[in-house]
Amino acid sequence: MASESEHQPAYSVLIMLPDALQKQFERWTDETEGASWPAYGGHVTLLPSFRSELMPETVAERVAAVCRAHDPFSLQLTKPLAVADRTRQDYYAVFLAAEEDVATGYATAAALREDLDQALAPVKRDLLPEVSSRPFLPHITLALGLSEREAGRVVRACVESGLTAEFAVEEVTVFAVAEADDAGVPQQIVVPLGAAAEE
């Protein structure tokens, strides 16, 4: 059984930043000591890594059924935070997060995440239960594995440079990474939001 599950892809459901913001944030992290940017791009995680026996296309169909019921919305990420790094004990990560306020898109993103989680719950097994069990906070990650002082410096740099992100969320992306894929390049299936997306 275990070997069978190892061949199942690891999935996640993400909101990818638009290209212009990707470039802006990549430049900022390049110029800011301690900051880092994911190789496949900045994103807001809706559902962290999970396994499923379903094929990527079937997972994407379940995601699409939820997304049709959610209209596109605007998301504002304006609050830099240093938080405990879940990947390394006694280290810190730096997030740029949404304020818990109606005008930021926080509640809309949380509702989308909740519906996706419920739709996939019967067919998914969380790979990071310590992450998925925490309250949802829409954010992008600007740094990982920093000391408390380093994290404080990145937060200050964020504040001083006025780094924020505001963008229209019109789609989500289903990532599927096959264990056997040495290149580690995830398959990406883009799923539009809103009933107008149906064709």
N, C-alpha and C positions, 0 to 999 in steps of 0.2 A: 504493500500500500504506500509506504513512505516514498519508494523510488518513483511510483506513479505520480505522486503529488509534486515531486521535484521537477518533473517535466512540464508541469503547468506553468504558464507565464505568471509573472508578478505584475499585477495591474495597479494603476492608480488613476484617479480622475482629477484633472488640474484645470485651472484657468490660466492660460499663458498670457504674459504681458504682450501688448502690441509691439511691433518691430521698433518703432521710434523710441519707446520707453526701454526696450531691451538694450538698445545701443547706448542710451543715456545712462542707464544704471550700470552697464558693463564698464563704461568709461569711468564712472564715479568709483566703482569698486577697484578698478585698476590703479586709480590715483590715491586711494585711501588705504593706509597701512592697516592690515588686519582684516580688511573686508574681502569677500570672495563671491563669485558668481557661478551658478551651475553651468556645466558645459552645454546642456541642452536648453538653457534659457530660464529666466526668472518666471515664477509662477505662484499662484495661490493654490494650495492643496485643498481640494474638496473632500476626497477620500484617499487617505494614505494607503500604502502598499497592502494588497490582499491577494490571495490566490482564489481561483475558481476553476471548476471543471469545465466551465463553458468556454467556447472559442471566443477570440477577441471580437468577432463580428456580432456574436450573440450578446456579449456584455455591452457592446455599443448600442445594440437595439434596446436593451433595458434602460440604458442611460438616455437614449433618444426619446423613449416614451415619457420619461420624467421631464426632459428639457422642453418638450412641446407644450407643457402646461406652465412653463415659466417664461415670462417675457424678458427680452434683453434689459439690462439695467446698468447704472453707472456705479463704479466702485471707487472710493477715495481711501488711499492709504497715506496717513499723515503723521502717525504716532510712532517714533522710534523707541524701542524697548530692548533692554538687556534681560534675557531670561536664561534659566538653567538649561544647559545643552543636554538634550535627552540622549545624545549619542556618546557623550563623554562626561563621566561623573566629575563634579567640582570645576567644570568649565562652563562657559557661557556662549550663547548664540545672540545675535542681534537681529531683531525683526523690525520691519516697517509695517505697522498694523493699522487696521481701520478702528476708528473710535466707535464705541457702542452707541451709535446715534442714528436715527432714522435717515438723516440726510447723506450718510456716508455709503449706503448700500449694505451695511453690516447685516441688518435683519433680513434683507432680500437674499444675500449670499448664504446666510445661515439656514433659511427656509429651503433653498435649493439643495444644500448639503444634506439636510434632514430627509428630504424626499428621496434623494439618491441613495442614502444609507438604507432607508426602509425598503426601497425597491430591490436592492442588491443583497440585503441581509440574509435571505434564505439560501443564497448561492455563493457567499463569500466567506473566507476565513482570514481575519486580519493578521497581518504579519508583524504589525507594530501596535498591539493592543494598548500599550501604555500611552501611545499618541492618540489613537482613535477614541479612547475613553475620556480624554480631556475635553473641556468645553471648547467649542469651535471658536477660533480667532482668525478671521481673514488676514493674511499677512504674506509678505515676501521675506525671504531670509537673506540678510546682507552679510552675515559672518557666522562661522561655526568654530567651536573648539578654542575659544579665547579665554584668557584669564579675566578676572573681574575688572582689573584696571584697563586692559586692552579693550574689553567690551565697552567700558565707559567712554574711552577715547573715540570709538567708532560711533557711539550714540551722539557724542558732542559734535563730531564731524558732520553727522547727518543733520543735526539741528542748525549748525552754523552755515551749512551749504543750502539750507531750505529744501532738502530732498523730500519730495512727495510724489505720489503717483495718483492720477485720476484718469480713468479710462472707461470706455463702454465695454461691458461684457456681453458679447453677442454669441459666444460659443464656449463649449468646454472641450477638453481633449482627453480621450482615453489613451493612456500609455500602457503598452504590454511589452514586458521584457522577458524574453525566453532565457531560461537558465543556461541552455547550451549555446547561446549566442555569445561567442567569444568577443565579438566587437562591442557588445553591450549597447548596441543602438536600438532604442525602443521603437516598436511599431506605434504609430500615432494615428488615431482615428478622431477626426474633428466632428463634433456634434453641435449643430446650431440650436440656439434657444428660440422659443416662440412657435406658435401655430403656423406662422407664415413660412417657417422653414420646411414645411411639408411640401413635397413636390410629387 
